[in-house]
């Protein structure tokens, strides 16, 4: 899957913009908006959308960790292995929910 982010612009009323900036707090507003759009597009329940978001966040932390990224087994970094496991967990949880 291509993980590059594609820029997308939206126009907001000033009051919505101000509330968005306030809600984002220490996070960047674009991250907050991206997460909300992803949850809507994935069409999952709030729980599953939150779970998948947490898994994506954990995967991102693992990928960015310098030490974990620098250690490799058979040419594959530990960060890549862990990120793949997190992706599989998120996918399996989504599969199990649709089967229930």
Residue frames as a rotation matrix with the C-alpha (Angstrom) as fourth column:
UNK 1
0.582 0.813 0.000 0.00
0.813 -0.582 0.000 0.00
0.000 0.000 -1.000 0.00
UNK 2
-0.251 -0.613 0.749 1.28
0.564 -0.721 -0.401 3.45
0.786 0.322 0.527 -0.91
UNK 3
0.176 0.291 -0.940 1.58
0.981 -0.129 0.144 5.39
-0.080 -0.948 -0.309 2.36
UNK 4
-0.861 -0.456 0.227 2.37
0.485 -0.870 0.092 8.79
0.156 0.189 0.969 0.84
UNK 5
-0.138 0.809 -0.572 -0.02
0.615 -0.383 -0.690 11.51
-0.777 -0.447 -0.444 1.89
UNK 6
-0.446 0.120 0.887 -1.81
0.817 -0.350 0.458 13.38
0.365 0.929 0.058 -0.88
UNK 7
-0.941 0.104 -0.322 -2.65
0.079 -0.857 -0.509 17.04
-0.329 -0.504 0.798 -0.17
UNK 8
-0.303 0.911 0.280 -6.36
0.806 0.088 0.586 17.84
0.509 0.403 -0.761 -0.13
UNK 9
-0.985 -0.090 0.145 -7.80
0.023 -0.914 -0.406 21.26
0.169 -0.396 0.902 0.59
UNK 10
-0.126 0.978 -0.165 -11.10
0.949 0.167 0.266 22.08
0.287 -0.123 -0.950 2.29
UNK 11
-0.634 0.040 0.772 -12.81
-0.066 -0.998 -0.003 25.39
0.771 -0.053 0.635 2.91
UNK 12
-0.316 0.464 -0.828 -14.25
0.917 0.373 -0.140 25.94
0.244 -0.804 -0.543 6.38
UNK 13
0.638 0.520 0.568 -16.35
0.238 -0.835 0.497 28.63
0.733 -0.182 -0.656 7.96
UNK 14
-0.184 -0.758 0.625 -14.33
-0.426 -0.512 -0.746 30.74
0.886 -0.403 -0.229 10.41
UNK 15
0.263 0.329 0.907 -16.19
-0.964 0.043 0.264 29.39
0.047 -0.943 0.329 13.46
UNK 16
0.998 0.059 -0.030 -15.54
-0.060 0.998 -0.037 25.78
0.028 0.039 0.999 12.40
UNK 17
0.357 -0.934 0.027 -11.90
0.164 0.035 -0.986 26.60
0.920 0.356 0.166 11.71
UNK 18
-0.129 -0.383 0.915 -11.50
-0.776 -0.535 -0.334 28.15
0.618 -0.753 -0.228 15.17
UNK 19
0.622 0.429 0.655 -13.09
-0.751 0.564 0.344 25.12
-0.222 -0.706 0.673 16.86
UNK 20
0.904 -0.349 -0.249 -10.89
0.163 0.817 -0.553 22.78
0.396 0.459 0.795 14.82
UNK 21
0.001 -0.950 0.313 -7.73
-0.166 -0.309 -0.936 24.60
0.986 -0.051 -0.158 15.91
UNK 22
-0.021 0.066 0.998 -8.92
-0.977 -0.212 -0.007 24.48
0.211 -0.975 0.069 19.52
UNK 23
0.861 0.432 0.270 -9.85
-0.478 0.868 0.134 20.78
-0.176 -0.244 0.954 19.32
UNK 24
0.668 -0.665 -0.333 -6.53
0.079 0.508 -0.857 19.89
0.740 0.547 0.393 17.74
UNK 25
0.951 -0.308 0.008 -4.64
-0.062 -0.165 0.984 21.31
-0.302 -0.937 -0.176 20.73
UNK 26
0.133 -0.991 -0.011 -1.02
-0.465 -0.073 0.882 20.14
-0.875 -0.112 -0.470 20.53
UNK 27
-0.105 -0.111 0.988 -1.72
0.664 0.732 0.153 18.01
-0.740 0.672 -0.003 17.44
UNK 28
-0.944 -0.130 -0.304 -1.72
-0.147 -0.658 0.738 19.49
-0.296 0.742 0.602 13.99
UNK 29
-0.087 0.986 -0.140 -5.20
-0.632 -0.164 -0.757 20.22
-0.770 0.022 0.638 12.70
UNK 30
-0.029 0.057 -0.998 -4.45
-0.957 0.287 0.044 18.34
0.289 0.956 0.046 9.47
UNK 31
-0.904 -0.328 -0.274 -3.80
-0.226 0.911 -0.344 15.18
0.363 -0.249 -0.898 11.50
UNK 32
-0.670 0.723 0.168 -7.11
-0.132 0.107 -0.985 15.56
-0.731 -0.682 0.024 13.32
UNK 33
0.155 0.729 -0.666 -9.01
-0.854 -0.241 -0.462 16.10
-0.497 0.640 0.586 10.06
UNK 34
-0.363 -0.382 -0.850 -7.18
-0.795 0.602 0.068 13.20
0.486 0.701 -0.523 8.36
UNK 35
-0.997 -0.014 0.082 -8.07
-0.061 0.795 -0.604 10.86
-0.057 -0.607 -0.793 11.22
UNK 36
-0.322 0.946 -0.021 -11.74
-0.321 -0.130 -0.938 11.91
-0.891 -0.296 0.345 11.15
UNK 37
0.168 0.349 -0.922 -12.00
-0.979 -0.050 -0.198 11.46
-0.115 0.936 0.333 7.37
UNK 38
-0.688 -0.497 -0.529 -10.29
-0.556 0.829 -0.054 8.07
0.466 0.257 -0.847 7.56
UNK 39
-0.870 0.403 0.283 -12.75
-0.022 0.542 -0.840 6.90
-0.492 -0.738 -0.463 10.21
UNK 40
0.051 0.932 -0.358 -15.70
-0.587 -0.262 -0.766 8.04
-0.808 0.249 0.534 8.10
UNK 41
0.039 -0.103 -0.994 -14.38
-0.983 0.173 -0.057 6.48
0.178 0.979 -0.095 4.89
UNK 42
-0.895 -0.408 -0.180 -13.58
-0.365 0.902 -0.230 3.16
0.256 -0.139 -0.956 6.57
UNK 43
-0.119 0.988 -0.099 -17.22
-0.631 0.002 0.776 3.07
0.767 0.154 0.623 7.68
UNK 44
-0.492 -0.131 -0.860 -16.52
0.420 0.830 -0.367 1.14
0.763 -0.542 -0.354 10.86
UNK 45
0.677 0.631 -0.379 -18.12
0.604 -0.182 0.776 1.49
0.420 -0.755 -0.504 14.25
UNK 46
0.729 -0.413 0.546 -16.57
-0.522 -0.851 0.053 4.10
0.443 -0.323 -0.836 16.50
UNK 47
0.683 -0.483 0.548 -14.82
-0.320 0.476 0.819 1.37
-0.657 -0.735 0.170 18.46
UNK 48
0.542 -0.484 0.687 -13.27
0.728 0.679 -0.095 -0.24
-0.421 0.551 0.720 15.39
UNK 49
0.707 -0.282 0.648 -12.33
0.306 -0.704 -0.641 3.11
0.637 0.652 -0.412 13.89
UNK 50
0.729 -0.433 0.531 -10.60
-0.679 -0.561 0.474 4.05
0.093 -0.705 -0.703 17.15
UNK 51
0.640 -0.479 0.601 -8.89
0.038 0.801 0.597 0.68
-0.768 -0.359 0.531 17.34
UNK 52
0.592 -0.408 0.695 -7.58
0.805 0.250 -0.539 0.97
0.046 0.878 0.476 13.79
UNK 53
0.749 -0.318 0.581 -6.40
-0.170 -0.940 -0.296 4.52
0.640 0.123 -0.758 14.51
UNK 54
0.693 -0.496 0.523 -4.52
-0.600 0.004 0.800 3.28
-0.398 -0.869 -0.295 17.57
UNK 55
0.575 -0.481 0.662 -2.93
0.495 0.849 0.187 0.50
-0.652 0.221 0.726 15.53
UNK 56
0.660 -0.328 0.676 -1.85
0.569 -0.370 -0.734 2.98
0.491 0.869 -0.058 12.83
UNK 57
0.756 -0.374 0.537 -0.38
-0.550 -0.808 0.212 5.25
0.354 -0.456 -0.817 15.52
UNK 58
0.631 -0.528 0.568 1.51
-0.257 0.549 0.795 2.31
-0.732 -0.648 0.211 17.08
UNK 59
0.609 -0.384 0.694 2.78
0.758 0.540 -0.366 1.27
-0.234 0.749 0.620 13.65
UNK 60
0.737 -0.305 0.604 3.99
0.123 -0.817 -0.563 4.82
0.665 0.489 -0.565 13.01
UNK 61
0.727 -0.476 0.495 5.85
-0.671 -0.336 0.661 4.93
-0.148 -0.813 -0.564 16.35
UNK 62
0.572 -0.501 0.650 7.55
0.219 0.857 0.467 1.62
-0.790 -0.125 0.600 15.58
UNK 63
0.647 -0.291 0.705 8.57
0.748 0.065 -0.660 2.75
0.146 0.954 0.260 12.07
UNK 64
0.717 -0.327 0.615 10.05
-0.152 -0.935 -0.320 6.02
0.680 0.137 -0.720 13.38
UNK 65
0.881 -0.400 0.251 12.03
-0.233 0.095 0.968 4.49
-0.411 -0.912 -0.010 16.25
UNK 66
0.446 -0.771 -0.455 15.69
-0.865 -0.241 -0.441 4.78
0.230 0.590 -0.774 15.19
UNK 67
-0.446 -0.671 0.592 17.06
-0.806 0.589 0.062 1.86
-0.391 -0.450 -0.803 17.21
UNK 68
0.094 0.572 0.815 14.32
-0.046 0.820 -0.571 -0.58
-0.995 0.016 0.103 16.21
UNK 69
0.917 0.263 -0.301 14.70
-0.276 -0.129 -0.952 0.51
-0.289 0.956 -0.046 12.57
UNK 70
0.246 -0.919 -0.308 18.45
-0.962 -0.192 -0.195 -0.05
0.121 0.344 -0.931 12.63
UNK 71
-0.510 -0.387 0.768 18.31
-0.545 0.836 0.060 -3.70
-0.666 -0.388 -0.637 13.73
UNK 72
0.214 0.554 -0.804 17.58
-0.969 0.226 -0.102 -6.23
0.125 0.801 0.585 11.00
UNK 73
-0.204 -0.186 0.961 17.14
-0.301 0.946 0.119 -9.98
-0.932 -0.265 -0.249 10.78
UNK 74
-0.246 0.013 0.969 17.63
0.751 0.635 0.182 -11.57
-0.613 0.772 -0.166 7.37
UNK 75
-0.850 -0.243 0.468 17.63
0.505 -0.630 0.590 -8.11
0.151 0.738 0.658 5.79
UNK 76
0.077 0.929 0.361 14.29
0.420 -0.359 0.834 -7.03
0.904 0.087 -0.418 7.32
UNK 77
-0.714 -0.363 0.599 14.30
-0.305 -0.609 -0.732 -4.40
0.630 -0.705 0.325 10.05
UNK 78
-0.794 0.420 -0.440 12.59
0.607 0.505 -0.614 -5.21
-0.036 -0.754 -0.655 13.31
UNK 79
-0.631 0.587 -0.508 10.47
-0.280 -0.782 -0.556 -2.09
-0.724 -0.209 0.658 12.85
UNK 80
-0.518 0.439 -0.735 9.16
-0.804 0.044 0.593 -3.46
0.292 0.898 0.330 9.53
UNK 81
-0.736 0.215 -0.642 8.36
0.234 0.971 0.057 -6.80
0.635 -0.108 -0.765 11.17
UNK 82
-0.754 0.446 -0.483 6.53
0.497 -0.093 -0.863 -5.17
-0.429 -0.890 -0.152 14.08
UNK 83
-0.605 0.534 -0.590 4.67
-0.620 -0.782 -0.072 -2.76
-0.500 0.322 0.804 11.80
UNK 84
-0.601 0.365 -0.711 3.49
-0.492 0.532 0.689 -5.70
0.630 0.764 -0.140 9.67
UNK 85
-0.754 0.310 -0.579 2.27
0.579 0.731 -0.362 -7.51
0.311 -0.608 -0.731 12.80
UNK 86
-0.695 0.509 -0.508 0.32
0.087 -0.642 -0.762 -4.42
-0.714 -0.574 0.402 13.89
UNK 87
-0.570 0.473 -0.672 -1.25
-0.821 -0.359 0.445 -4.15
-0.031 0.805 0.592 10.44
UNK 88
-0.664 0.299 -0.685 -2.26
-0.019 0.909 0.416 -7.81
0.748 0.289 -0.598 10.58
UNK 89
-0.793 0.380 -0.477 -3.82
0.570 0.184 -0.801 -7.33
-0.216 -0.907 -0.362 14.03
UNK 90
-0.589 0.579 -0.564 -5.88
-0.415 -0.815 -0.404 -4.38
-0.694 -0.003 0.720 12.77
UNK 91
-0.534 0.368 -0.761 -6.96
-0.768 0.165 0.619 -6.29
0.354 0.915 0.195 9.66
UNK 92
-0.764 0.234 -0.601 -7.89
0.315 0.949 -0.031 -9.42
0.563 -0.213 -0.799 11.64
UNK 93
-0.757 0.504 -0.415 -9.94
0.323 -0.263 -0.909 -7.35
-0.568 -0.822 0.037 14.10
UNK 94
-0.483 0.573 -0.662 -11.81
-0.771 -0.636 0.012 -5.75
-0.414 0.516 0.750 11.20
UNK 95
-0.615 0.214 -0.759 -12.43
-0.439 0.707 0.555 -9.17
0.655 0.675 -0.341 9.67
UNK 96
-0.845 0.266 -0.464 -13.71
0.508 0.671 -0.540 -10.61
0.168 -0.692 -0.703 12.94
UNK 97
-0.671 0.625 -0.399 -16.10
-0.150 -0.642 -0.752 -7.69
-0.726 -0.444 0.525 13.37
UNK 98
-0.386 0.543 -0.745 -17.63
-0.922 -0.215 0.321 -8.21
0.014 0.811 0.584 9.92
UNK 99
-0.655 0.102 -0.748 -18.05
-0.127 0.962 0.242 -11.93
0.745 0.254 -0.618 10.63
UNK 100
-0.955 0.253 -0.156 -19.91
0.207 0.188 -0.960 -11.37
-0.214 -0.949 -0.232 13.93
